[in-house]
Amino acid sequence: MAPLGGLARQPRGFGVVLFLAALAPAAWFVYAVLSDLFFGSSYLGTDPVKAAEHGLGEWTLRLLFATLAITPLRRITGWNWLAKHRRTLGLFAFAYVSLHLLTWALLDVQVGISEYVGWADVKKDIFKRPFITIGMTAFVLMIPLAVTSTKKMIARLGRNWRRLHRLAYVVPVLGVFHFWMAVKLDITEPGIYGLVLAALLLWRAREARLAKASAAAA
């Protein structure tokens, strides 16, 4: 099919715009939480740490969904140049989840800051509270995805790279469950995330089934 809008090539400056757009929410949360904590502003409401923690977690999910949406968008629009930006979005997702974790550990739990909280307490909390266990599992699974995202690692791992990066479908599922269990009362928002993720995964399953049927018929 002809590329939508005739965009067979990436528009000039698209990579820069995408990078800045992905960076902007993190920059905002860092600025807002520091301003609220130390300069008396109220950008993030009465509990800026929790607001930043939750916001960074949600942006992690959005970026993970964006990586999954690249292939459907390529199929629909014919913009094959989108594929090269999957790694950028994936690495930003890892950066956001790292900030989410650090905000929880250093500003919410205050490990290493409060004399009453140590790493042993955090470890106990991780295994005692299921939603934190699921969140930490998702974070750990994202580490090898980030480490092996370079061209050199792709070449070194060969076919094993594709097998490893199937975790990209597991991580957002864990992320949605983490969000669902964390909110406790109003599950509307995590429910919406769950529906979006279900649509993306069902599309991927359909494509895999069609590809398998095509290969069998050939």
N, C-alpha and C positions, 0 to 999 in steps of 0.2 A: 504494500500500500504506500501511497505517496505520503510523506511526512505532513502532519497537520500544520497548516499555515506556511507550508513550504520550508519549514525549518529542518532541512537535512543536516545542517551543521549547527553546532552550539552557538547561540548568540554571543556576541562579544561582551565580556564582562560578567557572564552568567556565573562563572565559578567564584568570582569575588563577591557578587551579590549573595550567593548561597552561603558562602563562608560567614559573611557579616550577619546574615539573617539567623544563622544557627548560633552564632556567638552572642547576639544581642540579649536574649533572655538571661543567660548566665551573668553577663556584665550588669544587667539591671538588678538581679537578685543580690549580687555581691555588693553593689553600691547601696541598694535599699536597706539591706540588713545592717550594714555598717553604719549607715546614716541613722537608722532607727535606734540602734544600740548605743551609739556614742554621741549623737548630735541632736537627739530629742525629736526627730521627725517621726512620722507615723505612716510611711508609705505602705507597710505591710500589716497594719492593724495592731491590735493589742499584743500579739505574740509573733513578732517578726521572724524568730528562729523557726517556729513550726511552719509559718507561711512559706518561708524560703525552702525549708526541707521538703514540704509537699509539692511546691512549685517545681523544684528541680527534679523530683521524682516523676511528675507528670510530663515534663519535657523529655525526660529519658524515654518514656513510653512513646511519645509523639515521634521522636527521632527513630526509634526502633521500627515503628509503623511505616515511617517514610522509607526506610531501607527496604522493607517488604513491598512497598508500593511501586518501587522503581520498575520492576519487570512488567506489572500490569499497565503502567503508564506508557512504557515503551511499546507494548502491543497495541494499545489504543491509539497512540499519537504517531507512532513511527519515529519517535525521537530516540534513536539508538544511542546517541551521545549521553543520555542520562545515566547509562550503566557505569561510567567512570566516576560518578559522584556517590555511588553506593558506599564506597570506603570512607569518604569524607563524612557522610551522615552516620555511619557506624562508629567512627572514632569520636565524633561529637557525642553520640549516645553514651559511649564509655566515659567521656569526660564529665558528662552531666551526672551519671550514676555515681562517679567518684566524688563529685561535689556534694551530691545528696548524702552519701555515706559520711563524708567528713563533717557536714553540717550536723548530722545526727550525733556523731561520736564526740565532736569537739564543742559544739555549741548547745546541743540539746542535752545529751547525757553528761557532757563536760568531763570526759575522761582525760586525765592528766592535768586538769585545771582545778577541779574540786578535790579537796583532800579526802572526801568521802567516797569517791568513785575511782576504781582502778580497772585495769584490763580484765581482771578476773570477774568483776561484776558485769562487764560488757559481754564477756564470753558466756556467762551464766544466763544473761538476758537473751542472747541469741538463741540458745537451745531451749529456753523456757517458753518463749513467746513464738508461736508458729509463724505469724506473719513476718517476723524478723528473720526467722530461719529461712523462709522462702525467699525473702529479699536478698539475704546474704548468699544463698545458693545461686540466684540469678547473677549477682555481681561476680562471684567466683567463675561462673561459666563464661562470662563476658571477657575475662582476662585473656584466655587463649585466642579468642576471636580478635581482640585488639592486637595482640602480639604477632599473630600470623597474617596480618592484613597487608603486609608489604609485598611488592612484586617478587622480591628475593625469597620470601618464605613460601609464596604460592608456588614458585618454581621448585623449591626444595621439597615440598610436601607432595607435589603431584596430585594424584587422585585422592590421597588422604586429606588434602585441603578441603575438597568438597564434602567429604564425610564429616570432617570436624565442623565445618561451617553450617551444617544442618542444625547446630545448636542455636543458630539465629532464629529458628522457629520455636525453639523451646523457651528461650529467655523471655520473649514478650509474654508468653503464656504465664510464666512464673511471675512476671511483673504485674500483670493484671490481677492475679490472685493475691499478690502482696498488697496491692492497692485496695482490692475488695475487702480483705480482712482488716486492713488498717482503719478504714473509715467507720466500721462498726454499725452506724445507724443509717444514714442516707446513702444508699448504694447506687443512686441514679448515675452519677458520673462514672464510677468504675464499670457500671453496666453498659454505658455507651462505649467505653473503651473496649469492653468485651465483645460487643456486637461488631465494631469495626475490625477487630482482630479476627473474629470468626469469618467475616467476609473475605479478608485477605488470605486466610489459611484455606478456606474452601475454594477460592480461585486457584491457589497453588495446587491443591489436590486435584482439581479438575484438569489443569494443564498437564500434570504428571500422568493422569489416567489417559488423556488423549494421546500424549507422546508414546506411552506404552502400547496403546492400541495401534497407533500408526507404525511403530517399529515391528509389531507382530504381523501386520498386514503386508509389510514390505518384503 
